[in-house]
Amino acid sequence: MKKKTPKTKKGALAGKTSKKRAPHKYIFVIGGVMSGVGKGIASSSIGTLLSAKGFQVNLVKVDPYLNVDAGTMNPTEHGEVFVLNSGLETDQDMGNYERFLNRDLTDADYMTSGMVYKAVIDRERALGYGGKCVEAIPHIRDEVMRRFEHAAKVNKSDISIIEIGGTVGDYQNIMFIEAARTLKIRRPQDVAFIMVSYLPVPSKLGEMKTRPTQNAVHQLASYGVNTDIIIARAEIPLDQKRKEKIATACNILPERVISAPDIKSIYDVPINFEHDHLGDILMETLHMPARKTTASFQAWKKMARGIKNNTKHEVHIGVVGKYFNTGDFILSDSYISVLEAIKFSAYAAGVKAVIHTVNARDFEGKNPNYASFDKYNGIIVPGGFGESGIEGKLNVIRHARENKIPYFGLCYGMQLMTIEFARNVLGLKGAQTAEINPRAPHLVIDIMPDQKKKVAEGNYGASMRLGVYPAKLGKGTIAEAAYGAQAVKERHRHRYEVSPKYVDQLRKGGLVFSGTSPDGVLMEIAELPREQHPFFLGTQFHPELLARPLSPHPLFTAFMKAAKDRTKIIVSKSADDAMAANIPGGISIEKELFAE
């Protein structure tokens, strides 16, 4: 009789035991006192720090608004829309997450109240709940928890860092906090809560006040959630006395109050957290064995020092936008990915970027004043929608082309660059985009055929050309030289394209379409030859969405190198003018631009 072979456990090899996977850990980041205190940067920095300890980390942004995604939200109120590879339009914090983690995120890493409620309602309509009465508790709460767990599974991560948008006390985020509380009850060893709170220093008093933070922690406790760690945001560092005061009032240890004062560079935040042993504190809180930070973190430290301290060569960049003025203040969040991409490539080019925000409306009218552009080494026109400020942008683009100022157009910036070329080089009077005037005599930029029906039906949400698409690059072009490749993939967000009817005419006039879709139908990159202009290039896609501090985008880097070259021209011209006018010390401008 044949002897039977003993069975082994499923998933294990004979004679060996399978290694049990450690339980998944969750860190929830919640805001206190007021919005805008830096929850996104804190979450990103914690992710960077834990990744540097060798953990697989995923970051999740929870937005409590009822919009299904961020695509239809006004950038002057909410900041930029960040697009993932999939095409999902998300909150700008997702951009910070990708930049800090140096990798792409997934759809599972983002959720809104609208997404959650829509999923539950759609399931109910399909009898997914078997005829039960569907309610906020437990069904909405459980859907939120399911999404937390799904994100961890998709990313195969060890730790999830989940930022809950808004501030403690907001009605809108209570359901997400309730989901986090329930997860803590079910898995008490695996969940930690961090509050990022603000400590004001009233100017008339000159004393840092801890009471608002104490109240925020107490309010969170009223929801059944006890804070484990407090990240105390303030203009200045906390002293030990206030750490102890907060700790006593909030029932935590003083070392778990982390001081987070205002700093010059957000990329120093993970380094500061490491100095305060935040990673070790989290390991202890989550009942995990301590780990040392790996040597790979040195690259981050080097980058952070370079971005902050590289002041030897300053390059002045004018970013000409339409979303800067919101009342009496400047909202740079409308273009945050562009501004950060400039910094990364400035570091790569060995310069420090001095960014000047320029309102496009200031250059409209009959006689715009371009004197301010004499000091700029490069000009960027980023994306946008609508008519406001467009003529101002067109005037600036013409000035950059005619005066050989390095120019970089992003999405709308490429479309307007094409219109300007058609008007002022080809002589096509009235050249325009169908977005502004669909009855213009020369629709050089027209709506994509598949978009016409969507717009006619009022279908604006998640209906643009969104996400990653491939492009092929022309040989010998600026674009190909920058990428060092002939095929690339980039993220898109637009409805309008260069009209195929005008492509041949534009090419014959001298505009080079150095990047196209693989089938050659869609124009992805336009440029002027280097012998005509040092850098005059626009992209239909958004290269800023793929720029990372440890891997700057090649087109931004090429632009910054061209801008760096222009500093020599500006200095030389200024010196010549000073000598011609018999003004002593004309070279002082060089000293100012390149000051240590």
TADAJO-V956668 format. One line per field, one symbol per residue. ss: DSSP state (H for helix, E for strand, - for the rest). psi: psi as a letter, one per 20 degrees, with the letter a starting at -180 (. if undefined). burial: b if it has 16 or more other C-alpha atoms within 10 Angstrom, else e. A space follows every 10 residues. Layout:
ss->???
psi->???
burial->???
This chain:
ss->---------- ---------- ----EEEEEE EE------HH HHHHHHHHHH H-----EEEE EEE------- ----HHHH-- -EE-----EE --HHHHHHHH H-----HHHE EEHHHHHHHH HHHHH----- -----HHHHH HHHHHHHHHH HHHHH---EE EEEE------ HHHHHHHHHH HHHHHH---- EEEEEEEE-- E------E-- HHHHHHHHHH HH------EE EEEE-----H HHHHHHHHHH ---HHHEEEE E----HHHHH HHHHH--HHH HHHHH----- ------HHHH HHHHHHHHH- ---EEEEEEE E---EE--EE -HHHHHHHHH HHHHHHHH-- -EEEEEEEEH HHH------- HHHHH--EEE E--------H HHHHHHHHHH HH---EEEEE -HHHHHHHHH HHHH------ EEE------- -EEEEEE-HH HHHHHH---- ----EEEEEE EEE----HHH HHH---EEEE EEEE-EEE-H HHHHHHHHH- -EEEEE---- --EEEEE--- -----EEEE- --HHHH-E-- E--HHHHHHH HHHHHHHHHH HHHHHHHHHH -------HHH HHH---
psi->pppqpqqrqp iqqpiqqqpp pqqqqppppq qqgrrkikgg hggghggggh hijjqoqqpp popiriqhaj hjqphihiaq ppprhiippr qhhhgggggh ilrqrrhijp qrhggghggg ghhghjkijk jroprgoigg ghhghhhghg ggggilrhpp ooooraqpip hhjhhhhhgg ghhhghmhij pqppporpoq nphhhkpppi ghgghgghhh hiijppphqp ooprhrqqrh ghghgggghj lrqhijoppm rprhpiiigh ghhghjkhgh ghgghjlqqq qqprhhihhg gggggghhin jgoppppooo rijgoncjrp nihhkhhggh hggghgghik rppoppppoh hikrahmqoj hhihipiqpp oarrqrhpjg hgghgggggg ghjkpppopo dhhgghhggg gggigiknpj prqihgnijq hnmhprqpgi igggghjknh pkjaoqapqq qqqqqjrggg hghkrjprpq pqnriqrpph higgggghii ppniprqhij gpohpqrqqh ihphonqqph anhhijpqhi mqphhhgggh hhhghhhhgg ggghgghghh jkoqkhihhg hghkq.
burial->eeeeeeeeee eeeeeeeeee eeebbbbbbb bbbbeebbbb bbbbbbbbbb bbbeebbbbb bbbbbeebbb bebebbeebb bbbbbebbbb bbbbbbbbbb bbeebbbbbb bbbbbbbeeb beebeeeeee eeeeeeeebb bbbbbebbee bbeebebbbb bbbbbbbbbe ebbbbbbbbb bbbbeeeebb bbbbbbbbbb eeeeeeebbb ebbbbbbbbb eeeebbbbbb bbbbeeebee eebbebbeeb ebebbbbbbb beeeeebbbb bbbbebebbb bbbebbebee eebeeebeeb eebbebbbeb bebbbbbbbb bbbbbeeeee bbbbbbbbbb bbbbbbbbbb bbbbbebbbb bebbeeeeee eebeebbbbb bbbbeeeebb bbbbbbbbeb beebbbbbbb bbbbbbbbbb bbbeebebeb bbbbebeeee ebbbbbbbee beeeeeeeee ebbbbbbbbe bbbbeebbbb bebeeebeeb bbbbbbbbbe eebeebeeee bbbbbbbeee ebbbbbbbbe eebbbbbbbb bbbbbbbbbb ebbbbbbbbb bbbbebbeeb bbebbeebee eeeeebbebb eebbee
